[in-house]
């Protein structure tokens, strides 16, 4: 057979032209602004779902996908290797996922009409336009800076948000060898920095404007963490804030005019969303500057999506809009937005605010709503405190967990939980967080079948015990009163201590009388029948047993929730 080569070439050329016509679908281009957490997660998921997408990450910083939460521990030399902070690099993304990541490239403007972004190359100071089919915004948040005199002149003041911040702090410490450090703000980052600077040998002071540290915790639970700080030699100043900075940062003037000398200051008072560059796109923002999105992360523009610390999201329990800058939700949102862009319907149901922080040998964890949030949302609730062991008491090294559970007084729905201890804390909060997401109730907590062996737990896990106690309260088998009801207690309040005499003599509530639980049945005639008896013991268990005895003998009684242990934690801070 004879083949006409010219004819063959013409036919192939025509074939190629046919499949490159403009009326056929072209390769879609996704631009992602921000290459940490949500942005990096979105990019990786997009590639796994669609090999044909053109994916470009534009990150104004010098690094992408770094371990933000590990930065304080690198400063404290707990993490010795700086390179271990980097989870991905532009080269790795290109080689493994065919994703183009441009660091030191800042998006300064969005043209939603023409679907372009203006990008500034921070190395060359040149700008250029980049088109997009879909735009994902994951710009994150930046540290809040108070408007106070002397801030810009301070040579020893730093914030901690990214790797360059970390490098500046490390360099300053290495060169200047500071002896004292002051942390402004008692949130998670502030506490982590306080611990790590203490490990480096610095004398550390924390200044917090509120009456307590750690806003997600209730006052009595935060008090446990505050006592831990004091035990470890950290000076804690509450109900005070920074008013002025003098002497290029070496002198801090507080709101009460106290002067404080410091060699190093870490400013950690919160963050604000990085959304100024969206102004030209006229996206809908909330009052805090956060980007408003729907359940599929779509902004007010149908071609622009947003995830991470810069967006407003619903709280899982109340569905009220909130902003919670946490790594886990940001990563989850990045995955879901990729699903939605690739045709997989994936709504976001909201955040719980589950978080954990290490404070020396103490673990602090929380999930859901605290009392202040419940009151703000007008939710009727009950509260219980308990202090179970981390594992079976007969197995060595069991340690107490201080656990607080909040739940609906109507149907037992779980609203939130907080816990502190040296072991097994995050495990219990994770279980309760899972229970909330599964719409379980306190009765379900009691019914959970959890792993048990003496080194790890008890046959009745602390989560089960929380369920049992909550059932007793909700079922009116036990009436309780709270630690704050004891403040300025009067002699008219009949307080019954059912601990042993040695415990009572060592420390006790003012005006209380002591009848040990073992003697209670034989001394019922010593008790008044015409007033409420307020019972307490060390952690609440003996008080519960005493109340069951008293109630069945016709007495009106209430048990101190969490016992004397819970009350004692707050005494230093009242």
Phi and psi in degrees as a GROMACS rama.xvg file:
@    title "Ramachandran Plot"
@    xaxis  label "Phi"
@    yaxis  label "Psi"
@TYPE xy
-100.579  129.781  UNK-2
-108.57  127.489  UNK-3
-80.3752  105.346  UNK-4
-61.4795  -40.1042  UNK-5
-62.8143  -42.2998  UNK-6
-63.8774  -39.6174  UNK-7
-63.1755  -43.4816  UNK-8
-64.2528  -42.0254  UNK-9
-61.8148  -41.1204  UNK-10
-66.692  -41.6396  UNK-11
-63.1209  -43.7109  UNK-12
-59.9389  -43.571  UNK-13
-62.7127  -38.3159  UNK-14
-62.039  -44.3357  UNK-15
-66.7255  -39.8527  UNK-16
-60.7735  -39.0774  UNK-17
-60.6181  -41.4837  UNK-18
-88.2227  8.1973  UNK-19
-120.761  16.0503  UNK-20
-67.0914  149.372  UNK-21
-65.1233  -19.782  UNK-22
-80.2301  -5.70474  UNK-23
-94.0708  152.407  UNK-24
-58.1556  131.98  UNK-25
-95.9112  166.751  UNK-26
-64.7376  122.512  UNK-27
-77.5994  146.62  UNK-28
-118.209  121.421  UNK-29
-108.946  121.328  UNK-30
-101.389  130.543  UNK-31
-117.429  121.801  UNK-32
-95.0028  107.792  UNK-33
109.296  124.631  UNK-34
-115.23  23.4982  UNK-35
-117.061  145.951  UNK-36
51.4054  -104.028  UNK-37
-59.1709  -42.8  UNK-38
-64.5028  -46.942  UNK-39
-65.4788  -39.8383  UNK-40
-64.0878  -41.5375  UNK-41
-62.2912  -44.49  UNK-42
-61.6508  -46.9215  UNK-43
-64.4322  -41.8029  UNK-44
-66.7995  -40.7048  UNK-45
-57.702  -44.9296  UNK-46
-65.5663  -40.681  UNK-47
-62.7578  -30.8516  UNK-48
-85.7354  -29.1082  UNK-49
-145.396  107.975  UNK-50
-70.8454  -18.8341  UNK-51
-93.4557  -7.42612  UNK-52
-68.7076  145.571  UNK-53
-93.9305  116.899  UNK-54
-118.945  123.259  UNK-55
-126.698  125.245  UNK-56
-99.3281  129.053  UNK-57
-113.905  108.997  UNK-58
-119.161  123.299  UNK-59
-73.8856  -22.8082  UNK-60
-79.15  178.864  UNK-61
-88.6528  -4.44963  UNK-62
-138.783  151.265  UNK-63
-118.349  156.522  UNK-64
45.5319  54.7436  UNK-65
-104.268  161.996  UNK-66
-82.7937  81.6373  UNK-67
-54.9839  -41.2761  UNK-68
-71.0297  -13.6478  UNK-69
-91.0036  -5.6204  UNK-70
-59.8706  -45.9174  UNK-71
-58.7753  -33.6325  UNK-72
-77.3395  -24.0359  UNK-73
-72.2924  -40.1074  UNK-74
-60.7414  -39.3455  UNK-75
-83.528  5.81279  UNK-76
66.6939  12.821  UNK-77
-69.5695  -40.2281  UNK-78
-99.4879  104.882  UNK-79
-78.5589  -27.4524  UNK-80
-100.382  114.345  UNK-81
-59.8038  -37.8824  UNK-82
-63.446  -24.1138  UNK-83
-69.4674  -11.7311  UNK-84
-75.5296  -17.5157  UNK-85
-97.2863  115.154  UNK-86
-83.8345  -34.5356  UNK-87
-141.494  156.973  UNK-88
-127.969  161.83  UNK-89
-54.6101  -38.5306  UNK-90
-64.802  -43.2344  UNK-91
-62.6753  -42.6254  UNK-92
-64.249  -38.1733  UNK-93
-67.9035  -46.2437  UNK-94
-71.6887  -39.2913  UNK-95
-90.1692  -35.7476  UNK-96
-123.785  1.27495  UNK-97
53.0618  45.7903  UNK-98
-112.49  130.898  UNK-99
-90.4437  116.206  UNK-100
-114.721  117.659  UNK-101
-107.631  107.902  UNK-102
-85.2026  161.909  UNK-103
56.9282  32.8863  UNK-104
-123.605  109.719  UNK-105
-103.033  127.703  UNK-106
-79.4025  119.916  UNK-107
-109.55  -10.6074  UNK-108
-160.106  145.644  UNK-109
-120.551  127.955  UNK-110
-109.007  95.7292  UNK-111
-74.6286  -20.8482  UNK-112
-69.5351  -48.6638  UNK-113
-92.6944  -1.37851  UNK-114
56.3553  56.2785  UNK-115
-133.735  156.346  UNK-116
-121.483  143.153  UNK-117
-92.6198  124.402  UNK-118
-115.587  134.731  UNK-119
-108.683  122.16  UNK-120
-79.2717  108.307  UNK-121
-71.5425  -14.7007  UNK-122
-80.7898  -43.8951  UNK-123
-99.2478  -11.9737  UNK-124
64.1547  22.5975  UNK-125
-99.5294  157.593  UNK-126
-121.408  154.789  UNK-127
-153.871  165.551  UNK-128
-100.339  143.81  UNK-129
-131.404  126.843  UNK-130
-82.6324  162.799  UNK-131
-149.752  153.606  UNK-132
-91.8717  -44.2344  UNK-133
-132.489  144.991  UNK-134
-121.721  127.307  UNK-135
-111.812  123.453  UNK-136
-101.028  121.902  UNK-137
-139.379  59.4366  UNK-138
-78.6028  -13.2699  UNK-139
76.4534  -156.281  UNK-140
-137.398  158.525  UNK-141
-118.982  155.449  UNK-142
-62.4435  141.472  UNK-143
-72.3246  137.147  UNK-144
-120.954  117.854  UNK-145
-70.2073  150.459  UNK-146
-88.6461  83.3722  UNK-147
-129.104  153.2  UNK-148
-64.8089  134.955  UNK-149
90.2315  -3.40602  UNK-150
-64.3387  -48.03  UNK-151
-68.1955  -22.2403  UNK-152
-88.2131  -10.0446  UNK-153
-68.5016  125.793  UNK-154
-93.1346  -11.7806  UNK-155
-119.128  18.8989  UNK-156
-110.04  133.504  UNK-157
-138.105  155.767  UNK-158
-111.66  165.015  UNK-159
-132.078  107.051  UNK-160
-137.588  -28.0674  UNK-161
-144.787  -176.906  UNK-162
-65.1847  -45.6938  UNK-163
-56.8319  -38.3936  UNK-164
-58.1875  -44.1809  UNK-165
-62.2831  -44.9559  UNK-166
-62.1414  -39.5628  UNK-167
-63.0224  -43.2529  UNK-168
-66.0017  -45.2901  UNK-169
-60.3356  -45.4511  UNK-170
-62.8462  -44.1379  UNK-171
-60.3956  -44.3346  UNK-172
-64.4515  -43.8713  UNK-173
-64.8173  -38.679  UNK-174
-81.5701  -44.7191  UNK-175
-94.4074  -15.6655  UNK-176
47.6577  58.9161  UNK-177
-63.6397  149.46  UNK-178
-102.225  -26.9057  UNK-179
-126.836  148.72  UNK-180
-139.945  144.317  UNK-181
-124.211  130.048  UNK-182
-104.985  121.038  UNK-183
-96.0836  105.7  UNK-184
116.085  130.345  UNK-185
-109.275  36.9044  UNK-186
-86.0915  -166.119  UNK-187
-60.201  -49.7955  UNK-188
-64.2541  -40.0762  UNK-189
-58.837  -44.5829  UNK-190
-67.4558  -41.5716  UNK-191
-62.4641  -40.5647  UNK-192
-68.3334  -38.397  UNK-193
-59.376  -47.0649  UNK-194
-62.3195  -46.2609  UNK-195
-70.6408  -34.6344  UNK-196
-70.2106  -34.2161  UNK-197
-63.1685  -40.365  UNK-198
-61.0649  -29.6746  UNK-199
-80.2173  -2.61737  UNK-200
96.803  7.64556  UNK-201
-83.5569  149.034  UNK-202
-81.9638  118.838  UNK-203
-112.505  136.926  UNK-204
-122.999  134.704  UNK-205
-109.252  130.358  UNK-206
-114.324  122.534  UNK-207
-128.604  128.754  UNK-208
-70.2973  -32.7862  UNK-209
-77.3248  176.653  UNK-210
-79.9156  -4.32989  UNK-211
-151.853  163.479  UNK-212
-86.4521  172.124  UNK-213
52.3609  78.9314  UNK-214
-54.8559  -30.7755  UNK-215
-65.0116  -19.1185  UNK-216
-91.0516  152.838  UNK-217
-77.3435  161.973  UNK-218
-54.2628  -48.1318  UNK-219
-68.5529  -27.2847  UNK-220
-78.8987  -39.7231  UNK-221
-61.6513  -30.6931  UNK-222
-60.1906  -33.7337  UNK-223
-62.3794  -44.5359  UNK-224
-66.0043  -38.752  UNK-225
-63.0022  -41.4862  UNK-226
-63.7657  -34.8166  UNK-227
-65.7356  -40.9974  UNK-228
-59.0612  -46.7403  UNK-229
-64.1058  -42.1244  UNK-230
-56.9122  -31.2862  UNK-231
-96.3133  17.9858  UNK-232
80.5472  15.3652  UNK-233
-93.3733  129.913  UNK-234
-79.0408  130.308  UNK-235
-118.957  121.562  UNK-236
-116.617  114.045  UNK-237
-107.871  165.225  UNK-238
55.4073  38.2981  UNK-239
-152.306  154.161  UNK-240
-142.527  176.23  UNK-241
-86.8493  123.651  UNK-242
-105.678  -34.6763  UNK-243
-158.548  151.825  UNK-244
-121.659  132.161  UNK-245
-126.099  168.495  UNK-246
56.283  42.1628  UNK-247
56.0738  31.3793  UNK-248
106.734  -11.4891  UNK-249
-78.3038  -16.6004  UNK-250
-124.444  126.049  UNK-251
-109.88  131.579  UNK-252
-105.242  121.549  UNK-253
-90.1767  172.312  UNK-254
-60.0887  -30.5013  UNK-255
-91.1912  14.9651  UNK-256
72.3562  9.3719  UNK-257
-62.945  135.275  UNK-258
-100.376  132.081  UNK-259
-129.159  123.398  UNK-260
-84.2409  138.42  UNK-261
-148.103  141.329  UNK-262
-88.1249  -23.2911  UNK-263
-148.523  135.316  UNK-264
-127.183  132.183  UNK-265
-111.025  120.007  UNK-266
-94.1302  117.302  UNK-267
-142.934  69.0348  UNK-268
-108.683  10.2006  UNK-269
126.616  -177.628  UNK-270
-134.334  163.777  UNK-271
-131.108  147.651  UNK-272
-66.1016  141.42  UNK-273
-87.7871  80.5076  UNK-274
-124.905  9.79129  UNK-275
-59.5656  -34.6315  UNK-276
-68.5981  -13.0452  UNK-277
-85.2294  -0.267206  UNK-278
-55.697  -44.0193  UNK-279
-67.4225  -22.3923  UNK-280
-82.99  -11.9427  UNK-281
53.5038  40.963  UNK-282
-70.3106  151.599  UNK-283
-71.4477  124.45  UNK-284
-119.429  155.539  UNK-285
-86.9318  -177.495  UNK-286
-63.9501  -23.9735  UNK-287
-89.9758  2.20987  UNK-288
87.6229  6.53305  UNK-289
-78.9093  147.402  UNK-290
-78.8984  128.718  UNK-291
-84.2889  126.468  UNK-292
-130.301  162.394  UNK-293
-89.8409  -172.627  UNK-294
-68.0102  -11.8552  UNK-295
-106.474  13.1629  UNK-296
71.0521  17.2781  UNK-297
-82.5412  133.568  UNK-298
-81.8259  -168.636  UNK-299
-69.0446  -11.2207  UNK-300
-103.762  129.212  UNK-301
-66.9488  -14.3621  UNK-302
-103.997  3.07149  UNK-303
-122.008  129.788  UNK-304
-120.208  161.896  UNK-305
-149.273  146.304  UNK-306
-144.282  168.299  UNK-307
89.6613  -156.765  UNK-308
-64.9497  -16.5501  UNK-309
-91.9177  1.16549  UNK-310
-112.307  158.052  UNK-311
-92.8328  131.827  UNK-312
-133.204  158.082  UNK-313
-78.7139  146.615  UNK-314
-77.1298  137.486  UNK-315
-59.3805  -36.2608  UNK-316
-82.707  -49.5131  UNK-317
-93.7678  -19.7291  UNK-318
64.2785  8.89049  UNK-319
-73.2639  144.491  UNK-320
-72.143  140.347  UNK-321
-151.533  173.147  UNK-322
-132.448  117.877  UNK-323
-127.843  102.645  UNK-324
-78.6329  83.3755  UNK-325
-124.842  146.598  UNK-326
-67.1775  -44.888  UNK-327
-62.0211  -48.6803  UNK-328
-60.3857  -37.6754  UNK-329
-62.511  -43.4442  UNK-330
-64.3034  -41.0466  UNK-331
-62.9695  -43.4586  UNK-332
-62.3631  -38.3051  UNK-333
-60.2078  -41.4916  UNK-334
-65.8941  -44.7244  UNK-335
-67.264  -39.2657  UNK-336
-64.7569  -34.7363  UNK-337
-64.1508  -42.6891  UNK-338
-57.5546  -47.2411  UNK-339
-63.2344  -38.467  UNK-340
-69.6221  -23.728  UNK-341
-99.7768  14.4889  UNK-342
88.7359  6.30293  UNK-343
-96.6893  108.95  UNK-344
-67.2696  116.217  UNK-345
-140.428  84.6973  UNK-346
-71.5043  153.165  UNK-347
-102.07  129.211  UNK-348
-97.8153  -2.11101  UNK-349
115.482  171.87  UNK-350
-106.388  151.272  UNK-351
-100.893  -24.7485  UNK-352
80.816  27.0079  UNK-353
-66.2854  130.22  UNK-354
-153.152  155.357  UNK-355
-143.455  145.906  UNK-356
-142.824  143.75  UNK-357
-94.6284  134.611  UNK-358
-135.147  94.4215  UNK-359
56.4585  -121.487  UNK-360
-91.7856  6.86158  UNK-361
-97.9899  135.808  UNK-362
-106.407  131.773  UNK-363
-122.752  124.006  UNK-364
-138.434  151.443  UNK-365
-151.404  154.358  UNK-366
-151.178  151.664  UNK-367
74.6875  -147.984  UNK-368
-100.072  147.14  UNK-369
-97.8125  -178.656  UNK-370
-64.3539  -40.7941  UNK-371
-60.6446  -41.9705  UNK-372
-68.1293  -37.9321  UNK-373
-63.5681  -41.6767  UNK-374
-66.4131  -40.0391  UNK-375
-62.2144  -34.3215  UNK-376
-93.1607  7.99336  UNK-377
56.0782  43.0101  UNK-378
-100.995  126.961  UNK-379
-75.3708  127.343  UNK-380
-142.263  162.045  UNK-381
-118.077  158.282  UNK-382
-136.181  143.03  UNK-383
-134.056  149.469  UNK-384
-122.743  142.117  UNK-385
-149.033  161.447  UNK-386
-132.22  63.0426  UNK-387
-75.8366  166.116  UNK-388
-79.04  152.572  UNK-389
-65.9992  -30.0212  UNK-390
-152.175  -176.162  UNK-391
-51.9849  131.358  UNK-392
-62.9266  -27.9226  UNK-393
-79.4938  -12.6925  UNK-394
-90.2275  138.563  UNK-395
-56.1222  148.721  UNK-396
69.3367  24.9967  UNK-397
-67.6791  141.259  UNK-398
-133.74  150.193  UNK-399
-73.9575  147.427  UNK-400
-112.516  128.029  UNK-401
-92.0858  112.78  UNK-402
-122.181  131.784  UNK-403
-121.774  131.219  UNK-404
-122.626  133.445  UNK-405
-117.166  134.215  UNK-406
-151.756  162.2  UNK-407
-68.9507  133.318  UNK-408
-77.8405  -6.90563  UNK-409
-92.6345  -51.9131  UNK-410
-129.898  6.06073  UNK-411
77.9203  10.0513  UNK-412
-60.26  138.394  UNK-413
-83.1476  126.922  UNK-414
-100.37  -31.8144  UNK-415
176.426  171.566  UNK-416
-156.348  150.225  UNK-417
-136.929  143.765  UNK-418
-150.932  146.666  UNK-419
-139.736  143.175  UNK-420
173.113  -179.157  UNK-421
-96.9622  -10.3921  UNK-422
-156.83  144.795  UNK-423
72.9847  11.2435  UNK-424
-73.43  -55.2866  UNK-425
-63.3214  -30.0031  UNK-426
-60.1041  -45.1255  UNK-427
-70.4918  -39.675  UNK-428
-67.6024  -36.2724  UNK-429
-61.7156  -40.2055  UNK-430
-63.1612  -44.5425  UNK-431
-68.2574  -37.8782  UNK-432
-60.8027  -41.4485  UNK-433
-64.3972  -39.6022  UNK-434
-62.6419  -40.4555  UNK-435
-63.2568  -45.5578  UNK-436
-63.6554  -28.2922  UNK-437
-88.8938  6.15424  UNK-438
58.201  35.8544  UNK-439
-81.445  164.254  UNK-440
-115.008  178.009  UNK-441
-61.3046  -32.728  UNK-442
-62.7894  -35.8342  UNK-443
-68.2103  -35.0365  UNK-444
-59.7035  -42.8744  UNK-445
-63.579  -29.1372  UNK-446
-92.2968  -6.15614  UNK-447
-64.1512  135.831  UNK-448
-98.9323  103.525  UNK-449
-109.868  157.651  UNK-450
-60.572  138.109  UNK-451
-138.825  128.761  UNK-452
-156.955  144.945  UNK-453
-48.7975  -37.1458  UNK-454
-69.4846  -15.1837  UNK-455
-115.398  -30.1983  UNK-456
-161.263  -167.657  UNK-457
-119.508  163.864  UNK-458
-58.5498  -33.44  UNK-459
-105.808  97.9464  UNK-460
-62.4885  152.245  UNK-461
-51.0701  -33.3042  UNK-462
-67.2727  -42.7215  UNK-463
-60.2458  -44.3205  UNK-464
-61.7436  -38.6304  UNK-465
-61.5757  -40.8702  UNK-466
-63.6237  -43.9996  UNK-467
-60.6967  -47.529  UNK-468
-64.3266  -42.7152  UNK-469
-62.6149  -38.9993  UNK-470
-60.3578  -42.5982  UNK-471
-61.9282  -41.0418  UNK-472
-70.2571  -46.0808  UNK-473
-67.4759  -33.7404  UNK-474
-85.3386  5.88846  UNK-475
63.9102  21.797  UNK-476
-74.9089  -18.6628  UNK-477
-145.809  129.524  UNK-478
-103.089  137.661  UNK-479
-121.75  162.142  UNK-480
-130.802  157.012  UNK-481
-102.825  162.8  UNK-482
-55.7141  -37.3739  UNK-483
-71.2814  -16.3333  UNK-484
-74.8683  -10.0823  UNK-485
-92.0787  -9.1603  UNK-486
-64.4195  126.28  UNK-487
56.7299  39.1971  UNK-488
-62.8877  142.045  UNK-489
-95.8164  161.566  UNK-490
-60.2512  -22.417  UNK-491
-70.599  -18.5107  UNK-492
-81.0717  114.223  UNK-493
-80.5334  105.956  UNK-494
-102.805  123.936  UNK-495
-114.381  116.998  UNK-496
-94.9367  115.562  UNK-497
-101.182  17.4302  UNK-498
-79.9826  176.972  UNK-499
-73.1164  153.562  UNK-500
-54.2195  -36.7798  UNK-501
-62.9301  -37.3601  UNK-502
-68.7426  -42.8328  UNK-503
-62.8078  -43.3451  UNK-504
-68.4776  -28.5917  UNK-505
-72.8075  -47.9268  UNK-506
-158.028  140.905  UNK-507
-157.414  166.943  UNK-508
-80.3287  140.344  UNK-509
-60.1556  140.68  UNK-510
72.5762  9.13919  UNK-511
-86.3301  151.388  UNK-512
-109.433  154.749  UNK-513
-113.452  116.689  UNK-514
-130.056  104.937  UNK-515
-56.4887  147.922  UNK-516
-52.5293  -39.3687  UNK-517
-65.3738  -19.919  UNK-518
-104.538  -2.87786  UNK-519
-60.8596  -44.9391  UNK-520
-62.6677  -31.5366  UNK-521
-86.6618  -5.34494  UNK-522
-124.874  27.1463  UNK-523
-62.3615  -28.4258  UNK-524
-70.238  -13.2841  UNK-525
-80.2439  -4.15503  UNK-526
-107.159  147.475  UNK-527
-75.7572  144.126  UNK-528
-102.032  -6.33174  UNK-529
-108.479  13.1997  UNK-530
-151.289  162.554  UNK-531
-71.5774  133.791  UNK-532
-97.7549  121.748  UNK-533
-97.2266  108.702  UNK-534
-97.2402  142.553  UNK-535
-146.182  154.464  UNK-536
-138.587  -157.843  UNK-537
-76.4408  -46.5021  UNK-538
-126.239  -4.3168  UNK-539
115.902  -20.6981  UNK-540
-70.9058  -49.9797  UNK-541
-64.5529  -32.5301  UNK-542
-64.1467  -38.9727  UNK-543
-63.0727  -47.0372  UNK-544
-60.5276  -41.6649  UNK-545
-62.5657  -42.2997  UNK-546
-65.8408  -35.1211  UNK-547
-65.5524  -38.7273  UNK-548
-64.6093  -49.9743  UNK-549
-63.82  -43.1025  UNK-550
-62.46  -39.0311  UNK-551
-75.691  -9.06464  UNK-552
-105.613  15.4851  UNK-553
90.1791  5.2407  UNK-554
-86.1672  149.508  UNK-555
-95.5317  118.574  UNK-556
-144.812  157.492  UNK-557
-135.812  147.09  UNK-558
-105.688  138.065  UNK-559
-68.4568  112.127  UNK-560
-64.0657  123.737  UNK-561
82.392  -5.7223  UNK-562
69.0185  -172.434  UNK-563
-62.3785  -28.9136  UNK-564
-59.1768  -44.9967  UNK-565
-65.7844  -44.7848  UNK-566
-61.9281  -41.3299  UNK-567
-63.5312  -32.3198  UNK-568
-61.7676  -30.835  UNK-569
-91.68  -10.8822  UNK-570
-56.5788  -38.6264  UNK-571
-67.7996  -17.3978  UNK-572
-115.99  10.328  UNK-573
